[in-house]
Amino acid sequence: MAALLAGTAVLVGFALAVHARSAVQVRPPAPPVQRAEELAALVAQAEANRAVLEAELGRLRARLAEYERLTEQGRALTQALVEEIRLYRMVLGLEPVRGPGLEVVLVPGVAPRLPLSADVQALDLAGLVNELWASGAEAVAVNGRRVLSRSAFRQSGRRVVVDGVPLRPPYVVVAVGPADAMEAALRARGGFVEGLRAVGVEVRVRRREEVRLPAYAGPLGYRWARPDR
């Protein structure tokens, strides 16, 4: 009897399972109109998503263009600053330079009518350099050392000391600038060259198509002066 009841329960369970699966399998599909509405909704959602992405892409492109513009402006500004700094360095003598100019060589000689050596004095060199500045020189070097408007020329015995560095004759002064104007100023009647030759100093003046001057190598610090701000 128990075995019969168990078999009956198994058969009933199997029948219910088959019925449930059959019900799922034979469920009728959605109507065509409903399916079309679902597809249309999906398409509309996709279009909306694409519009959002395109708008975001447009914003990113605009931002990229702005970054590129700012970068280009920054690059141009940086280049302008570099050029300005280089100009200031040239004005301060901190950049080596080249250009047309004049070469003046001073050689100690013999004083006229006196058996004495006509040495080149610090004042002679300082006066020559000042004459070159006044006639348009933009850069000057003495014996291969760049000098500035604040350079110090002093006499130490028979030697000339420039910016603390003793120099030996012959003294070669090279200037970048208008060679015609500088030479005319030096050779003027009663001018600098005539004055030096009158005391026995040999002076050689030569125009140069291009000369090269080193950067200033002396100290630039200020001990007492401060910006007035």
C-alpha positions as a printed Julia matrix, in Angstrom:
229×3 Matrix{Float64}:
   0.0     0.0     0.0
   2.79    2.42    0.91
   4.59    1.56   -2.28
   1.43    2.28   -4.27
   1.01    5.7    -2.64
   4.64    6.58   -3.31
   4.34    5.64   -6.95
   1.17    7.67   -7.28
   2.88   10.73   -5.76
   5.78   10.39   -8.18
   3.43   10.21  -11.16
   1.45   13.24   -9.95
   4.68   15.28   -9.48
   5.94   14.3   -12.92
   2.62   15.31  -14.47
   2.69   18.71  -12.76
   6.24   19.38  -13.94
   5.38   18.5   -17.52
   2.33   20.73  -17.36
   4.34   23.68  -16.05
   7.03   23.32  -18.75
   4.38   23.01  -21.41
   2.76   26.17  -20.17
   6.03   28.05  -20.43
   6.84   26.74  -23.87
   3.52   27.43  -25.4
   3.27   31.05  -24.08
   2.26   33.14  -27.07
   4.83   35.76  -28.32
   4.31   39.48  -27.84
   2.11   41.13  -30.44
   3.99   42.8   -33.38
   2.81   46.26  -32.36
   4.24   45.86  -28.85
   7.51   44.54  -30.27
   7.8    47.54  -32.62
   7.18   49.92  -29.74
   9.93   48.24  -27.71
  12.37   48.52  -30.64
  11.42   52.14  -31.2
  12.06   52.87  -27.52
  15.46   51.19  -27.73
  16.33   53.17  -30.86
  15.23   56.42  -29.21
  17.33   55.62  -26.15
  20.35   54.86  -28.34
  19.87   58.14  -30.22
  19.66   60.03  -26.94
  22.83   58.35  -25.67
  24.61   59.16  -28.92
  23.54   62.81  -28.67
  24.92   62.98  -25.15
  28.22   61.42  -26.27
  28.48   63.76  -29.26
  27.88   66.77  -27.01
  30.56   65.56  -24.61
  32.93   64.97  -27.52
  32.28   68.51  -28.73
  33.07   69.9   -25.3
  36.29   67.87  -25.15
  37.33   69.06  -28.59
  36.66   72.67  -27.62
  38.67   72.21  -24.42
  41.52   70.62  -26.36
  41.51   73.52  -28.83
  41.63   75.97  -25.92
  44.51   74.08  -24.33
  46.38   74.11  -27.64
  45.75   77.85  -28.03
  46.96   78.56  -24.51
  49.97   76.32  -25.05
  50.84   78.18  -28.24
  50.41   81.52  -26.48
  52.57   80.28  -23.62
  55.21   79.1   -26.07
  55.2    82.47  -27.81
  55.34   84.28  -24.46
  58.2    82.07  -23.32
  60.1    82.75  -26.54
  59.53   86.49  -26.14
  60.79   86.35  -22.55
  63.84   84.35  -23.63
  64.66   86.93  -26.31
  64.17   89.8   -23.86
  66.37   88.14  -21.25
  69.02   87.52  -23.89
  68.86   91.19  -24.88
  69.33   92.22  -21.25
  72.26   89.82  -20.97
  73.8    91.42  -24.05
  73.34   94.89  -22.55
  75.02   93.66  -19.36
  77.84   92.09  -21.36
  76.98   88.58  -20.21
  76.64   87.19  -23.73
  79.47   86.69  -26.23
  78.89   88.87  -29.28
  80.19   89.3   -32.78
  79.89   91.9   -35.5
  81.79   94.49  -37.53
  84.08   96.79  -35.67
  87.5    98.2   -35.01
  90.77   96.87  -33.6
  93.19   99.26  -31.91
  96.63   98.08  -30.8
  98.71  100.15  -28.36
 102.42   99.35  -28.15
 104.79  101.1   -25.72
 107.39  103.15  -27.59
 110.05  105.75  -26.89
 109.22  109.27  -25.81
 110.16  111.85  -28.45
 113.52  113.57  -27.8
 113.87  111.62  -24.54
 115.55  108.23  -23.95
 112.55  107.15  -21.88
 110.04  104.41  -22.47
 106.6   105.66  -23.43
 104.49  103.21  -21.48
 100.76  102.86  -22.01
  99.04  104.07  -18.88
  95.72  103.03  -17.36
  94.34  106.46  -18.2
  95.3   105.9   -21.84
  93.36  102.65  -22.03
  90.39  104.07  -20.12
  90.34  107.12  -22.39
  90.49  104.95  -25.52
  87.64  102.75  -24.33
  85.53  105.79  -23.42
  86.2   107.31  -26.85
  84.97  104.1   -28.48
  81.82  104.08  -26.33
  81.16  107.7   -27.21
  81.49  107.03  -30.94
  78.97  104.19  -30.99
  80.7   101.03  -29.76
  78.24   98.45  -28.45
  80.78   96.05  -26.93
  84.47   96.4   -26.07
  87.2    94.0   -25.01
  90.78   94.67  -23.88
  93.33   91.9   -24.41
  90.51   89.43  -24.88
  88.63   90.46  -21.72
  85.22   92.06  -22.03
  84.92   95.43  -20.31
  81.79   97.27  -19.26
  80.97  100.9   -18.62
  81.64  100.25  -14.92
  84.99   98.51  -15.49
  87.86   99.91  -13.43
  91.24  100.82  -14.99
  94.09  101.5   -12.58
  97.84  101.76  -12.66
 100.01   99.33  -10.7
 103.62  100.31  -11.2
 104.22  100.1   -14.93
 101.33   97.71  -15.47
  97.69   98.36  -16.19
  95.08   96.52  -14.12
  91.55   96.15  -15.5
  88.8    94.86  -13.22
  91.46   93.48  -10.92
  93.32   91.62  -13.68
  96.84   92.84  -14.61
  97.4    93.1   -18.37
 100.58   92.98  -20.43
 101.42   95.03  -23.52
 100.74   95.21  -26.35
  97.22   96.24  -25.48
  94.65   95.13  -28.05
  91.32   96.92  -27.81
  88.51   95.49  -29.94
  85.11   97.12  -30.33
  81.9    96.03  -32.06
  80.13   98.95  -33.64
  80.21  101.42  -36.55
  83.82  101.18  -37.72
  83.65  104.38  -39.78
  82.41  106.53  -36.91
  84.77  105.01  -34.35
  87.83  105.37  -36.58
  86.9   108.94  -37.52
  86.62  109.85  -33.83
  90.0   108.31  -32.99
  91.82  109.85  -35.99
  90.33  113.33  -35.65
  92.88  116.15  -35.62
  93.99  116.62  -32.05
  92.12  113.42  -31.19
  93.05  110.39  -29.17
  95.38  108.66  -31.64
  97.32  111.83  -32.34
  97.71  112.47  -28.62
  99.12  109.0   -27.92
 101.51  109.12  -30.83
 102.72  112.51  -29.65
 104.04  110.92  -26.42
 105.69  108.02  -28.24
 103.0   105.3   -28.05
 102.65  103.28  -31.22
  98.99  103.1   -32.29
  97.63  100.77  -34.97
  94.01  101.12  -36.04
  92.4    98.53  -38.28
  88.83   97.98  -39.37
  87.49   94.46  -39.09
  84.53   92.98  -40.97
  83.77   90.75  -38.01
  85.17   90.48  -34.52
  84.18   88.18  -31.69
  84.09   89.29  -28.08
  83.69   87.01  -25.06
  81.15   87.51  -22.31
  82.08   89.62  -19.3
  83.72   87.43  -16.66
  84.16   89.9   -13.8
  82.04   90.4   -10.68
  78.59   91.97  -10.98
  77.57   92.19   -7.35
  76.65   95.4    -5.55
  77.81   95.97   -1.99
  76.05   99.23   -1.19
  73.42   99.94   -3.84
  69.93   98.51   -3.4
  66.77   98.78   -5.53
  64.84  101.93   -4.51
  61.45  100.28   -4.0
